[in-house]
Amino acid sequence: MLSSLFKNISSEPLPPPVADLLANPEQVKTRYPLGRGPRWRTSRAWARPGDTPSAAFYRMYEFLVVGWTVALRNEFEYFCVAHPDWAVADLPDPADERDPARYAVLAGLTELMCESFNRRVEHGLPRDAPAIVEDWEELARRPKVFEEVPEWAKKVQPLEEVLRIPDHEGVLVEADDPEACGPLKKLNVLVRHPHIHFV
């Protein structure tokens, strides 16, 4: 049932290309002011009221590209905790053959989401855990349900040329830098590993 729900909401418009975001990163902060989060957490598709998994996923992509650490971490937590029924594996394929750079970043982002969410699960916090845990034993009895990378993301090929994304201070990482993001490096995208954990 959830798979069909995700298929029905896959018409979310694609976010801006990497180059456009890097040319004007402040535009992202203008579009998503931190103090008004709930107001902009919504689908960009005209016919779709409310938020969608794809809309949240595309916001994460924008925050990652412009190096907006606080917004990215907040959006990871929002997707994971506020919507535990949004499985990462069910994210619709953006089918972004026109923009290989954007497609590669989106594919790598799904792996980062799994890394973040699965760390919580490994520590005994399922995605639907209450904000204040009163019964740790009950949580420990639950089966651990881990997130998986979507099939489409596994098929995205590395970029032919290295894409280098600077951090928020304009600093680039090198391929041999231990702070380079592994999931994106596999796709020939060099960016500093973002802060994705919230446990």
Secondary structure, 3 states (H helix, E strand, C coil): CHHHHHHHCCCCCCCCCHHHHHHCCHHHHHHCCHHHHHHHCCCCCCCCCCCCHHHHHHHHHHHHHHCCHHHHHHHHHHHHHHCCCCCHHHCCCCCCCCCHHHHHHHHHHHHHHHHHHHHHHHCCCCCCCCCCCCCHHHHHHCCCCCCCCCHHHHCCCCCCCCEECCCCCCCCCCCCCCCECHHHHCCCEECECCCCCCC
